[in-house]
Amino acid sequence: QVQLQESGPGLVKPSETLSLTCAVSGDSVRSGRYFWSWIRQPPGKGLEWIGYVYFTGGTNYNPSLKSRVTISVDTSKNQFSLELRSVTAADTALYYCAREMGRTAPFDYWGQGALVTVSS
Amino acid sequence: DIVMTQSPDSLAVSLGERATINCKSSQSVLYSSNNQNYLAWYQQKPGQPPKLLIYWASTRESGVPDRFSGSGSGTDFTLTISSLQAEDVAVYYCQEYYGNTRTFGQGTKVEIK
């Protein structure tokens, strides 16, 4: 059974960097079949794709966030990570990690989500 | 970027009745080389992550009840719940995975009338 679990600080100050990690179990991030994504959902709102990473370290980002985002993978720890720089209150959201079934494919497994609040 | 627009934003349906949700993409998500529509549907219940229901516009994910069905091609798609059950109360999202980015519709909230 594939499981994804987000972890990281729940409170980040404006202008600082949001950092989250997604631990994967029941599958290997080294699997060349899948892509590993971050998706966020502001409270009471819809879903926004942030970007994905492949096991090689290759990435693809949402153009609206690209200048502030880095997604990386650590195959030795079977996890991948999100960094979002220069955050504002608009970045307050539930952040999900998810597995994408292929290069162009839907998301079949999701973590439970990590709520990150941006506030001083 | 592709824009996904769902309608309606919310709907209330009686138990056992049909619920229909529409999704329109700003450009075609049909890939001509394999004749596949790069379109998925998700269900999100309160306090839970989204759950994949349908992909390739009409392929039901394993374990999804057959009262859920997807249809459409190109730019216009529909998710149908043939006989609404109490456990189907949720927000439903369409999502395209055609290009380099991924875009979701704004969501449709389904409630019991």
Contacts between the chains, C-beta under 8 A, distances in Angstrom:
chain1	res1	chain2	res2	distance
A	37	B	102	7.6
A	46	B	93	6.9
A	46	B	104	5.9
A	46	B	105	7.5
A	46	B	106	5.0
A	46	B	107	4.9
A	47	B	50	6.8
A	47	B	93	6.0
A	47	B	95	7.6
A	47	B	104	4.3
A	47	B	107	7.7
A	48	B	104	7.2
A	49	B	101	6.7
A	49	B	102	3.9
A	49	B	103	7.0
A	49	B	104	7.1
A	60	B	100	5.8
A	60	B	101	7.5
A	62	B	101	6.0
A	62	B	102	8.0
A	63	B	1	6.9
A	63	B	101	6.9
A	96	B	49	5.6
A	96	B	50	7.9
A	98	B	49	7.8
A	100	B	97	7.7
A	101	B	55	7.7
A	104	B	38	6.0
A	104	B	97	5.1
A	104	B	98	6.8
A	104	B	99	7.9
A	105	B	55	7.4
A	105	B	97	6.0
A	106	B	40	3.7
A	106	B	52	5.6
A	106	B	55	4.5
A	106	B	95	6.6
A	106	B	97	5.9
A	107	B	40	7.7
A	107	B	42	7.8
A	107	B	50	7.4
A	107	B	52	6.4
A	107	B	95	7.8
A	108	B	52	5.3
A	108	B	61	7.3
A	110	B	49	3.8
A	110	B	50	6.1
A	110	B	51	7.7
A	111	B	49	6.6
A	112	B	48	7.9
A	112	B	49	6.1
A	113	B	49	5.8
